[in-house]
Amino acid sequence: MQRLQFLAYATLTTLTTGVCAAEIETEEKEEKKVTVTGSLIKKVDDNGPSPILSLTADDLIMLGHSSLYDALQSLTAQTGALLEGDQYPNGFTSAAQALNLRGFGPGRTLVLVNGQRLALNPTPYQSESNFFNFAIIPTTAIERVDVLTDGASAIYGSDAVAGVINVILRSDYEAPQFSVRYGSTTEGGGDSFRLTGGKGWNFHRHNFALGFEWERRDPIFAGDREWLADVDDDDFDRSIYLFDFTNQRYWLNNANEVCESHPGLIALEVTRGGNNIGDICGRNFTGDGTIRNERNRLSLFAHSDVEFKNGHWNLDLLYWDSQTNNLRSPLFIQETFWANDGNNNPSGNAFEILREFHPSETGNQTLLFDEDSWSLMTSFEGASASFDYNVSFTYSRYNYYRETLRLKRDEILNFFINDVSNDPLFPVFGNPEGNIFQYYGNEELADFVGKGINDANSTMTSLSYWMSGDALELPAGTSTYAAVFEWNQSDYDIDVDQRSANFEWYGLGGASGGGERRHLALGLEWWLPLIKDDSFGVLEATLALRHDNYSDKSDVGGATTWKTALQWKPNEDLSVRAVRSTSFRAPDLNYLFANKTRYFTNVIDIDECVNQDGNAFSDCVQNESYQSNVQVEWAGALDLQEEEGVTQTVGFIYQPSQDFIVSLDYYDIELRNQVLLQLESELLIWEAQCNAGTNFRTGETIDPQSHPLCLDNRIQRNDLSNRVIDQIVNTPVNRAFRKQSGIDLGLSAYSDVYDWGKVGIDLRYSHILNTEIQEIASEYSTLNENFRDDISNNEIRTRSNFTFSWASENWGSALSIFRKGSFPKSDGSGRLSSWYTANLMIKRKFLDDNDFVLTIRNLTNERPPIDDSLGQWPHFFRGQYDAVGREFFAEINMKF
């Protein structure tokens, strides 16, 4: 298949000179075989049965993207939510950049650089699984990016479930070049400055290129977006209070004097049933945190290649260093506790306490990240009399360091709540202390704070041998084979400070662990020309088979995957294709080797709602009145098995000329034995069902004495109050399956328009037809055959991109419109309307090869759709939308 491309495929030449470059490229393809992403076999052209989308470095500029990551986020296949990153300053990996194609999760899209695996981010996404961080790839080092949107484990092995992203690094500079870019936002914050440059040297049979990229970016605070505060009905939130449950009152005397002694706090009157029950201290803290990180980073890359008599040697080096800062919500303690009788037994009243700490009391609360990575990729490619071959070696390392201010759990609780029990579970016992309302200086709280440290690293080492040549002579032509042998070793290690390891910081779980894995793989691909007839056309088949064998301390053994593809070309303009392949993912190392880890999440207490208060199950599932934040504890499990997938694609591509191309593909992806932590909501539902003796979904009777899910109850409740969940004990398991089907549509066309220049249009459209999930593999009642439209599904069902471009000899411009379809409201009352944003690029050449580029992202300054039913700030879903607003970049590119 001719690679599908964004508008640049059709209009790249319009932004330079003319169509002659495309004609020259076609002639070169007829003489030289090329490597195509998704295949082991080199071909005369890049036609193939698998749908592939390509982006070049020029595409990033034309589409108005500020980086590779911005471009990949705009892919219509990027339908899944991203629950980490800039907009989640409290997240586990808030400095990293991940993708979630088709909603299968960041780890289920294989990311390659020059066809090789690099080290993954050593700290896991949402504390669970490792993933590729796209921040390590400098935009200036990119020649193109191929996105394969079907399963490819039979070619590449593990992880290629939802697709493959292959970043191809540039190998040369036509001339020395230097670029300067300045950017800012129209609503404030986010100023950026970037320098890039590179130079190539060409000697006899030797080519060398060196490039760099340096960028500094200021943070964007929520306070820079005044409208973010306006989405709250009440501009002020509780910041300090002590509440007596028994007497139903707040304890705060001399409220104005007390609150005003704290920076930014005022006294707020609290009423219940029309009666004033006391005062609390509150403030508007919505503007304090960052919605986009401060970042300083430097990237260096180098390429070298040498032509020998019998082969070609390549070397690529990639280095990245980054310092990232973000600011989250302020440090705080919030506890429900009982008065202590002196023997750690409850006596008297029950209380709730909230105390936020201003940075002037504790010191700088900024979260600091210091990361670097470097990769070496080298290969020798040669040819014998009967086959081509390639020997390659890759070594990649990722270093990660995170530092942040934390509260010492026991010390801070004993200071504000005396005689606190040593029991780590909630609630605590103690007596309320009046010093909760006192303002303290930095020195006074010095003994109660410390620095939490996370020091992690990961490596990837691989060695491979590839060979390809002609095989059997068939009536329709000569078949071709390719074989590959791979060995690699991957490992990761997360070290934390002693307090983190012992869970001695307040409100913070640990996230440490480490392990390694070695694996061998042998793969074979065979291309077969089946029919070549003037009336029928050309029919070709591709078969692939691969076995991967793992060696580590777990029960993981190996996996065998296969691929079958047919491509029918009734004429030179039309190609019809069909692919069926299997895929797999080896259990993530962190799921296998994680030490005891804790995190906190919001849950609905179904047992309290249904069994204790007598409500219907349907009235409890989304009932926020029964919501609480609970601690979850889990550790790695060595008995996990591989995930197993099947992918099918059927489609066509029609290309009557270089000026026009249209494609339509249907895809169906199924993944079984998916490794995840058990869903907390399912654990709570099954606790309630076992206590009730009834399956709420089916009405069937459940025997709590024999049902496996009842015998394995993981909800730990407080002995004093069954309404309080102390902890949920979770574990990674081969949980269930996920299946999704949909369509992808692409259309590109361009044309000369008199003497005005060339115009082009490009359309990309992806629509999810259906998504099914089954949360617990052994329990059919957890099957949801219409998860696509479920309230809990945070995918976008439909995404589309449209670009219109125009170019003349010295001018070029492009307007790109990006649409995300409707999104469910959190209370299930309906769906939020579609979200449209637009990017505008204007390019002007001067002094021959130099140019000036003005880019405006989010041209109309569209704000994310606000969900009035979402009970927490910022009242829009950050996993799909952002609050950056209009942003512009002015760039000068010079060649010497």
FIBADO-974349 format. One record per residue (C-alpha): residue number from 1; x, y, z. Coordinates in steps of 0.25 Angstrom, whole numbers. Each point is the difference from the previous one (the first is absolute). Layout:
BEGIN
NUM:X:Y:Z
...
//
This chain:
BEGIN
1:0:0:0
2:5:14:-3
3:2:6:14
4:-12:8:4
5:5:14:4
6:-6:13:6
7:-1:11:-10
8:15:1:-1
9:0:-12:-9
10:-7:8:-10
11:5:14:3
12:14:-1:4
13:5:3:-14
14:-10:12:0
15:7:6:11
16:13:-1:-7
17:1:0:-15
18:-8:-10:-9
19:-4:-14:-3
20:14:-3:-6
21:5:-5:14
22:-11:-10:1
23:3:-5:-14
24:15:-2:4
25:-4:-7:13
26:-8:-10:-8
27:11:-2:-10
28:9:-3:12
29:-10:-10:6
30:1:-8:-13
31:14:-2:2
32:2:-2:14
33:-7:-9:11
34:-5:7:12
35:-4:-4:14
36:-14:1:4
37:-6:1:14
38:-8:-13:3
39:8:-9:-9
40:14:-7:0
41:1:-1:-15
42:6:12:-8
43:-8:3:-12
44:2:8:-13
45:-11:10:6
46:-7:2:13
47:-13:-7:-5
48:-6:-10:10
49:-12:-6:6
50:0:7:14
51:-5:14:2
52:11:10:3
53:0:15:3
54:12:8:-2
55:4:14:5
56:13:7:-4
57:7:11:7
58:-6:10:-10
59:-14:-5:4
60:2:4:14
61:2:14:-4
62:-11:0:-10
63:-11:-6:10
64:4:11:10
65:6:-10:10
66:10:5:10
67:7:-14:2
68:-1:-14:-4
69:-9:-4:12
70:-10:11:-4
71:-1:-6:-14
72:-2:-14:5
73:-10:5:10
74:-8:5:-12
75:-1:-14:-7
76:-14:-4:-1
77:4:-14:5
78:4:7:13
79:-14:-2:6
80:4:-5:14
81:1:9:12
82:14:5:5
83:-1:0:16
84:15:4:2
85:8:12:-5
86:0:15:1
87:-15:2:5
88:2:-11:11
89:11:7:9
90:-4:-10:11
91:2:-12:-9
92:11:-11:0
93:6:5:-13
94:-4:14:-1
95:12:4:-8
96:-1:-11:-11
97:-7:0:-13
98:-8:-13:-4
99:-10:-5:-10
100:-12:-8:1
101:-4:-5:-14
102:-14:-6:-1
103:-1:1:15
104:7:-13:2
105:11:7:9
106:13:6:-2
107:8:-13:1
108:-8:-7:-11
109:6:9:-11
110:14:-4:-4
111:9:12:-2
112:13:-2:-8
113:11:10:-4
114:6:-4:-13
115:-7:-14:2
116:7:-2:13
117:-6:-1:14
118:6:11:10
119:-1:0:15
120:-14:3:6
121:-3:10:11
122:4:-7:12
123:-11:6:9
124:-13:-7:-3
125:-12:7:-6
126:-10:2:11
127:9:-9:9
128:-3:-12:-8
129:7:-2:-14
130:12:5:-7
131:-1:8:-13
132:7:8:-11
133:2:15:3
134:0:8:-13
135:6:12:7
136:14:-7:-3
137:-1:2:-15
138:4:14:-5
139:-8:5:-11
140:12:5:-8
141:5:-15:0
142:-12:-5:-8
143:0:-4:-14
144:-14:-6:1
145:-9:-8:9
146:-8:-13:-5
147:-12:-4:7
148:-5:-14:-2
149:-14:-2:4
150:-2:-15:1
151:7:-11:9
152:14:-3:-4
153:5:-10:11
154:4:-10:-12
155:10:10:-5
156:4:7:13
157:-4:-8:12
158:-6:5:13
159:-8:13:2
160:-5:2:-15
161:-14:-2:4
162:-7:13:-4
163:11:4:-10
164:14:4:-2
165:7:14:0
166:13:0:-7
167:8:13:1
168:11:1:-12
169:11:9:4
170:6:9:-11
171:14:-4:-5
172:4:13:-7
173:-1:15:-2
174:0:6:-14
175:6:12:6
176:4:5:14
177:-13:6:6
178:-4:7:13
179:-13:4:5
180:-6:9:11
181:-14:-1:5
182:-7:8:10
183:-14:-4:6
184:-11:5:9
185:-14:-1:4
186:-10:11:-2
187:-7:-2:14
188:14:0:8
189:11:-9:4
190:7:-11:-9
191:10:9:-6
192:11:-9:-8
193:13:2:-7
194:6:-11:-9
195:13:-1:-7
196:3:-11:-10
197:11:-2:-10
198:8:-10:-8
199:11:-2:-10
200:4:-12:-9
201:14:-4:-5
202:1:-8:-13
203:13:-7:-3
204:4:-11:-9
205:-9:-12:4
206:-2:7:13
207:-12:8:5
208:-1:7:14
209:-11:9:6
210:-1:7:13
211:-12:7:6
212:-5:6:12
213:-13:6:6
214:-1:8:13
215:-13:5:6
216:-5:8:12
217:-15:1:3
218:-6:7:11
219:-12:-6:8
220:-14:3:-1
221:-8:1:13
222:-14:-2:2
223:-1:15:5
224:5:4:-14
225:-14:-4:-5
226:-10:8:8
227:-12:-8:-6
228:5:-13:7
229:-4:7:13
230:-13:4:-5
231:-5:-14:-3
232:-1:-2:15
233:-13:5:6
234:8:4:13
235:13:6:-3
236:5:-4:14
237:3:-14:5
238:2:-5:14
239:15:1:4
240:0:-1:15
241:-11:-6:9
242:-3:-9:12
243:-14:-6:0
244:-7:-7:11
245:-9:-11:-5
246:-7:-3:13
247:-4:15:2
248:-1:3:-15
249:8:13:1
250:13:6:-4
251:10:4:11
252:5:14:-3
253:0:12:8
254:5:14:-4
255:-2:-5:-14
256:5:13:-7
257:12:2:9
258:4:-15:-2
259:-2:-1:-15
260:7:13:-3
261:12:-4:7
262:2:-10:-12
263:4:4:-14
264:-12:2:-9
265:-10:-6:10
266:-14:6:4
267:-10:-4:10
268:-12:-7:-6
269:-14:-2:6
270:-5:-15:0
271:-15:-2:0
272:-8:-13:1
273:-15:0:-1
274:0:16:1
275:8:0:13
276:14:5:1
277:8:-12:6
278:14:8:0
279:11:6:-8
280:11:-6:-8
281:12:6:-7
282:0:-1:-15
283:7:6:-12
284:-1:-1:-15
285:12:-10:-3
286:-4:-4:-15
287:10:9:-5
288:12:-5:7
289:3:-13:-8
290:6:-1:-14
291:-8:-5:-12
292:13:-1:-8
293:14:-3:5
294:12:9:1
295:10:-7:-9
296:15:2:-4
297:6:-11:-9
298:11:-2:-9
299:1:-11:-11
300:12:-4:-9
301:0:-10:-11
302:11:-5:-9
303:0:-9:-13
304:11:-6:-7
305:1:-10:-12
306:11:-6:-8
307:-1:-7:-13
308:9:-12:-2
309:2:-9:-12
310:-10:-10:5
311:-9:7:10
312:-4:13:7
313:2:3:15
314:-9:9:8
315:1:7:14
316:-10:8:7
317:2:7:13
318:-12:7:8
319:2:7:13
320:-11:8:8
321:1:7:13
322:-12:7:6
323:-4:7:13
324:-15:2:3
325:-7:6:11
326:-15:0:4
327:-8:5:11
328:-12:-8:6
329:-10:3:10
330:6:4:13
331:4:-10:11
332:-11:-3:9
333:-5:-10:11
334:-14:-5:0
335:-5:-10:11
336:-12:-6:6
337:3:-4:14
338:-6:-3:14
339:4:6:13
340:10:-9:7
341:-3:-5:14
342:16:-2:3
343:0:-14:-4
344:-2:2:-15
345:-14:-3:1
346:-12:9:-5
347:-6:9:11
348:-9:12:-2
349:-2:7:-13
350:4:-3:-14
351:7:11:-8
352:5:4:-14
353:12:9:-2
354:5:7:-12
355:13:8:0
356:7:5:-12
357:14:5:0
358:5:13:-7
359:14:-1:-6
360:4:11:9
361:-2:-10:11
362:6:-12:-6
363:10:5:-10
364:-1:-2:-16
365:-10:-10:-3
366:4:-1:-15
367:1:-14:-6
368:14:-1:-7
369:3:-10:-11
370:14:-2:-5
371:1:-10:-12
372:10:-4:-10
373:1:-11:-11
374:10:-5:-10
375:-1:-10:-11
376:10:-6:-10
377:-5:-7:-12
378:10:-6:-10
379:-1:-10:-11
380:7:-6:-12
381:-8:-3:-13
382:6:-8:-11
383:-3:-10:-11
384:5:-13:-4
385:-3:-7:-14
386:-14:-6:5
387:-5:9:11
388:1:14:7
389:3:0:15
390:1:10:12
391:7:-1:13
392:-5:10:10
393:3:3:15
394:-7:10:9
395:3:5:14
396:-10:10:7
397:0:5:14
398:-10:9:7
399:3:7:14
400:-11:6:8
401:1:8:13
402:-12:7:7
403:0:8:13
404:-12:6:7
405:-3:6:14
406:-8:-10:9
407:-7:0:13
408:6:-10:10
409:-13:-8:4
410:2:-4:15
411:6:13:3
412:-10:10:-6
413:-12:-8:5
414:6:-1:14
415:2:15:-1
416:-14:4:-4
417:-7:-12:7
418:6:-5:12
419:1:-14:5
420:-1:-6:-14
421:-1:-15:-2
422:11:-6:-7
423:-10:-8:-8
424:3:4:-15
425:-14:-2:-4
426:-11:10:1
427:-6:6:8
428:9:4:11
429:-2:2:15
430:3:13:7
431:-4:13:5
432:-2:13:-8
433:10:10:2
434:-2:15:0
435:13:2:-7
436:-6:-4:-13
437:-4:15:-3
438:13:6:4
439:10:5:-11
440:14:-5:1
441:13:5:-6
442:9:-9:-8
443:9:-3:11
444:-11:-4:9
445:-5:-11:-9
446:14:-5:-5
447:-1:-12:8
448:-13:-5:-6
449:4:1:-15
450:11:-7:-8
451:3:-3:-15
452:-5:-12:-7
453:9:-6:-10
454:-2:-9:-12
455:12:-4:-7
456:-2:-10:-12
457:6:-5:-12
458:-3:-10:-12
459:9:-6:-11
460:-3:-7:-13
461:11:-8:-7
462:-3:-7:-13
463:8:-8:-11
464:-7:-4:-13
465:4:-7:-13
466:-9:2:-12
467:0:-7:-14
468:-8:1:-12
469:0:-6:-14
470:-7:-6:-11
471:-7:-14:2
472:-9:-8:-9
473:-3:3:-14
474:-16:1:-2
475:-8:2:-12
476:-3:14:4
477:14:3:3
478:12:-2:10
479:-4:-1:15
480:9:6:10
481:3:-4:15
482:6:7:12
483:4:-5:13
484:4:6:13
485:7:-4:13
486:0:9:12
487:5:0:14
488:-2:11:10
489:0:3:14
490:-8:10:8
491:0:4:14
492:-5:11:9
493:3:4:15
494:-8:10:9
495:7:4:13
496:-7:9:9
497:4:7:13
498:-2:-8:13
499:-13:7:5
500:-6:-3:-14
501:4:-14:1
502:-7:-1:14
503:-12:8:-4
504:4:11:10
505:-4:12:-8
506:-14:5:3
507:-10:-4:-11
508:11:-6:-9
509:2:-14:-5
510:13:-6:-4
511:3:-4:-14
512:13:-8:-1
513:5:-13:-6
514:9:-5:-10
515:2:-12:-9
516:6:-5:-14
517:-4:-8:-11
518:8:-7:-12
519:-7:-5:-12
520:3:-7:-13
521:-8:1:-13
522:0:-6:-13
523:-9:5:-11
524:-3:-3:-15
525:-8:8:-11
526:-3:-5:-14
527:-6:8:-11
528:-7:-8:-11
529:-5:5:-13
530:-12:-9:-3
531:-7:6:-12
532:5:9:-11
533:-11:2:-11
534:-3:11:-9
535:-15:-2:2
536:0:-4:15
537:12:9:4
538:10:-4:11
539:-2:-8:12
540:11:-1:11
541:0:-7:14
542:9:3:12
543:2:-10:10
544:8:2:13
545:3:-9:12
546:8:4:13
547:4:-7:13
548:4:8:12
549:6:-7:12
550:2:7:14
551:9:-3:11
552:-2:7:14
553:-5:-4:14
554:-15:0:-4
555:-8:-11:-6
556:0:7:-14
557:5:-10:-10
558:-2:5:-15
559:-10:3:-11
560:-1:-4:-14
561:-7:10:-9
562:-4:0:-15
563:-5:9:-11
564:-7:-2:-13
565:-3:11:-10
566:-6:1:-14
567:1:11:-10
568:-7:1:-13
569:3:10:-10
570:-10:0:-11
571:7:11:-7
572:11:10:3
573:-9:10:7
574:-8:-9:10
575:5:-9:11
576:-9:-9:8
577:6:-6:13
578:-3:-9:12
579:9:-4:12
580:-2:-9:11
581:11:-1:11
582:2:-5:14
583:7:9:10
584:5:-1:14
585:5:8:12
586:10:-6:10
587:-4:4:14
588:6:14:3
589:12:-2:9
590:-6:9:11
591:-12:-9:1
592:9:-11:2
593:10:6:10
594:-6:12:6
595:3:1:15
596:-12:3:9
597:-7:12:-5
598:-11:9:5
599:-8:10:-7
600:-13:8:3
601:-13:0:-8
602:-14:4:0
603:-11:-11:2
604:-15:-2:2
605:-3:-8:12
606:-10:-9:-6
607:-2:-9:12
608:-3:12:9
609:-10:6:-11
610:-7:-13:-3
611:1:-10:12
612:1:10:11
613:-9:12:-5
614:-10:-9:-8
615:2:8:-14
616:-1:-7:-13
617:13:-4:-7
618:-4:9:-12
619:0:12:9
620:13:-3:7
621:10:-2:-12
622:2:15:-2
623:-5:5:13
624:11:10:5
625:-7:1:13
626:7:-14:3
627:13:4:-6
628:13:0:8
629:15:0:-2
630:6:-13:4
631:14:-6:1
632:3:-11:-10
633:12:-10:2
634:6:-9:-10
635:13:-7:-4
636:5:-8:-12
637:-4:-14:-4
638:9:-10:-6
639:-11:-9:-5
640:-5:9:-11
641:-2:-5:-15
642:2:7:-13
643:-12:8:-5
644:-5:-5:-14
645:-6:8:-11
646:-6:-2:-14
647:-1:12:-10
648:-7:0:-13
649:0:11:-10
650:-8:1:-14
651:1:12:-9
652:4:6:-13
653:8:12:-5
654:-2:7:-13
655:11:9:-6
656:-3:3:-15
657:12:10:1
658:10:6:9
659:-10:12:2
660:-11:-8:6
661:-1:-12:10
662:-12:-5:8
663:0:-12:10
664:-10:-7:8
665:3:-11:11
666:-8:-8:9
667:7:-5:13
668:-3:-10:11
669:9:-2:12
670:-2:-10:11
671:9:-1:12
672:-2:-12:10
673:7:-2:13
674:3:14:2
675:9:3:11
676:-5:11:9
677:-3:2:15
678:-14:-4:4
679:-10:11:-2
680:-3:6:14
681:-14:2:-4
682:-2:-14:-3
683:6:-5:13
684:-10:9:7
685:-12:-5:-8
686:4:-14:3
687:2:2:15
688:-14:6:0
689:-6:-12:-9
690:6:-10:9
691:-5:6:13
692:-14:1:-7
693:1:-14:-6
694:-5:6:-13
695:6:4:-13
696:-5:14:-2
697:2:-1:-15
698:-7:-13:-3
699:-8:-3:12
700:6:-13:2
701:2:-6:14
702:15:0:5
703:5:-9:10
704:10:8:8
705:6:-13:6
706:4:-5:-13
707:1:11:-11
708:15:2:-3
709:-2:15:0
710:-7:0:14
711:11:-9:6
712:11:10:-5
713:-6:13:6
714:10:11:-1
715:-7:11:7
716:5:3:14
717:-10:7:9
718:2:7:13
719:-3:-9:13
720:-7:12:6
721:-9:4:-11
722:-4:-8:-12
723:-2:12:-8
724:14:4:0
725:10:-7:-11
726:14:-1:6
727:6:-6:-12
728:-2:-7:-13
729:10:-11:-3
730:2:-1:-15
731:9:-9:-9
732:3:0:-15
733:-7:-12:-7
734:-3:-4:-14
735:-13:7:2
736:-9:-1:-12
737:-1:4:-15
738:-2:13:-8
739:-5:0:-14
740:-2:12:-10
741:-4:2:-14
742:-1:12:-8
743:4:7:-14
744:11:9:-4
745:-2:9:-12
746:11:8:-7
747:-1:10:-12
748:11:9:-6
749:0:8:-13
750:7:12:-6
751:0:8:-12
752:6:12:-8
753:-10:12:0
754:4:8:-12
755:12:9:4
756:-5:1:15
757:8:-12:4
758:-4:-13:5
759:-11:-4:10
760:-2:-13:7
761:-10:-6:10
762:2:-12:9
763:-11:-7:9
764:2:-10:11
765:-12:-7:7
766:0:-11:10
767:-13:-5:6
768:-2:-11:11
769:-11:-9:-4
770:0:-8:12
771:8:-3:13
772:-2:-12:9
773:7:-3:13
774:-1:-11:11
775:6:4:13
776:1:-14:6
777:4:-11:-10
778:-7:-11:9
779:-13:8:2
780:-9:2:-12
781:-9:10:7
782:11:10:-1
783:-1:0:-15
784:-4:14:-6
785:-3:-2:-14
786:-3:15:-2
787:12:6:7
788:2:10:-11
789:-12:8:5
790:2:-3:15
791:1:12:10
792:13:-6:5
793:7:0:-14
794:9:12:-1
795:3:-2:-15
796:-4:9:-11
797:-9:-8:-9
798:3:8:-13
799:12:9:-4
800:3:7:-13
801:10:10:-5
802:-1:9:-13
803:11:8:-6
804:-1:10:-11
805:14:5:-6
806:4:10:-10
807:15:3:-5
808:6:8:-10
809:15:2:-4
810:3:8:13
811:-12:-2:9
812:-7:-11:6
813:-12:-1:10
814:-8:-11:6
815:-13:0:9
816:-2:-13:8
817:-13:-3:7
818:0:-11:11
819:-13:-5:5
820:-3:-9:12
821:-14:-6:1
822:-10:0:11
823:4:-4:14
824:-8:-6:11
825:-4:9:12
826:5:-6:13
827:-15:-2:6
828:-5:-7:-13
829:-10:11:-3
830:5:2:-14
831:12:3:-8
832:9:12:-2
833:0:6:-14
834:12:-2:-9
835:13:8:1
836:6:8:-11
837:14:6:-1
838:7:6:-11
839:15:2:-4
840:5:10:-10
841:14:0:-6
842:5:11:-9
843:14:-1:-6
844:8:10:-8
845:13:-3:-7
846:11:11:-1
847:14:0:-5
848:-1:-13:-7
849:0:-11:10
850:-4:7:12
851:-14:2:5
852:-9:6:11
853:-11:-9:6
854:-12:5:8
855:-8:-10:7
856:-13:2:8
857:-5:-12:8
858:-14:0:5
859:-3:12:-9
860:-14:3:5
861:5:-2:15
862:-10:-11:2
863:-2:-4:15
864:-3:-14:4
865:-14:-4:1
866:-4:2:15
867:-8:-12:7
868:-9:7:10
869:-2:-14:6
870:14:-3:3
871:2:2:15
872:14:4:0
873:9:11:-6
874:3:3:-11
875:-14:-5:-5
876:5:-5:-13
877:7:-13:-3
878:15:2:0
879:2:-14:-7
880:-6:6:-13
881:1:15:1
882:9:11:4
883:-1:14:4
884:13:6:-7
885:-9:8:-9
886:6:8:-12
887:15:-1:-2
888:9:6:-10
889:14:-3:-5
890:9:9:-9
891:12:-8:-6
892:11:4:-9
893:7:-11:-8
894:14:3:-6
895:9:-8:-9
896:14:4:-3
//
